[in-house]
Amino acid sequence: MGCRERATKRELLRVVAGTGPDGRPAVLPDPDGTAPGRGAHLHPTTACLELAVRRRAFSRALRAGEGLSSAPLAQHLSQPGDGHQPTEA
């Protein structure tokens, strides 16, 4: 969504529109892919996130109004070992 490069679904992070910790509309990470509602996918990197924010891609892809905060998603991506990377069995 941000960089528009193709990748397998496993390599991408699903995001959904929801309510942030402050009660305002926000883009939330959905690493398990189980949250209800319309979702979008992007690479789990801050560079891809910044491109998506600059292009205002979240409101279009999630069919949500303007004013979606990407802070919860940025916080999720900045945490080391966010658990999104697949583990080998």
C-alpha positions as CSV (number, residue, x, y, z in Angstrom):
1,M,0.0,0.0,0.0
2,G,2.8,2.4,0.8
3,C,5.5,1.5,-1.7
4,R,3.2,-0.4,-4.0
5,E,5.7,-3.3,-4.4
6,R,4.3,-6.8,-4.6
7,A,5.0,-9.3,-1.9
8,T,3.5,-12.5,-0.5
9,K,0.8,-12.1,2.1
10,R,3.2,-13.6,4.8
11,E,5.7,-10.8,4.2
12,L,3.1,-8.0,4.7
13,L,1.4,-6.6,7.8
14,R,-2.4,-6.3,7.8
15,V,-3.9,-3.1,9.1
16,V,-7.5,-2.1,9.9
17,A,-9.3,1.1,10.9
18,G,-10.3,1.2,14.5
19,T,-10.1,3.3,17.6
20,G,-6.8,4.2,19.1
21,P,-5.9,4.4,22.8
22,D,-7.0,8.1,22.8
23,G,-10.5,7.1,21.5
24,R,-9.9,8.7,18.1
25,P,-10.0,6.9,14.7
26,A,-6.7,5.2,14.0
27,V,-4.9,2.7,11.8
28,L,-4.3,-0.4,13.9
29,P,-1.9,-3.3,13.2
30,D,-3.5,-6.7,12.8
31,P,-0.5,-9.1,12.7
32,D,-2.8,-12.2,13.2
33,G,-5.1,-11.1,10.4
34,T,-8.2,-11.8,12.5
35,A,-9.6,-8.4,13.2
36,P,-13.1,-7.8,11.7
37,G,-13.6,-5.3,8.9
38,R,-11.9,-4.1,5.8
39,G,-8.1,-4.5,5.9
40,A,-5.1,-3.4,3.9
41,H,-1.6,-4.7,3.7
42,L,1.8,-3.0,3.8
43,H,5.4,-4.0,4.4
44,P,6.2,-3.9,8.1
45,T,8.8,-1.2,7.7
46,T,8.8,2.5,8.7
47,A,9.7,3.5,5.2
48,C,6.6,1.9,3.8
49,L,4.5,3.4,6.5
50,E,5.9,6.9,5.8
51,L,5.0,6.5,2.1
52,A,1.5,5.4,2.9
53,V,1.0,8.4,5.2
54,R,2.5,10.8,2.7
55,R,0.2,9.4,0.0
56,R,-2.9,9.4,2.3
57,A,-3.4,5.8,1.3
58,F,-4.9,4.6,4.6
59,S,-8.2,6.5,4.3
60,R,-8.6,5.3,0.7
61,A,-7.7,1.7,1.2
62,L,-9.7,1.3,4.4
63,R,-12.6,3.4,3.1
64,A,-12.5,5.5,6.2
65,G,-12.8,9.3,6.5
66,E,-9.8,11.6,6.8
67,G,-8.1,12.0,10.1
68,L,-6.9,8.5,10.7
69,S,-4.0,8.5,13.1
70,S,-1.1,6.2,12.2
71,A,0.6,6.6,15.6
72,P,-0.5,3.1,16.9
73,L,0.9,1.5,13.8
74,A,4.1,3.5,14.0
75,Q,4.5,2.4,17.6
76,H,4.0,-1.2,16.7
77,L,6.6,-1.1,13.9
78,S,9.2,0.6,16.1
79,Q,9.0,-2.1,18.7
80,P,11.8,-4.7,18.3
81,G,10.6,-8.2,17.8
82,D,7.0,-7.3,17.1
83,G,6.1,-10.9,16.5
84,H,5.1,-10.4,12.9
85,Q,8.0,-12.3,11.3
86,P,7.2,-16.0,10.7
87,T,9.0,-18.5,12.8
88,E,10.4,-21.7,11.5
89,A,8.8,-24.9,12.9
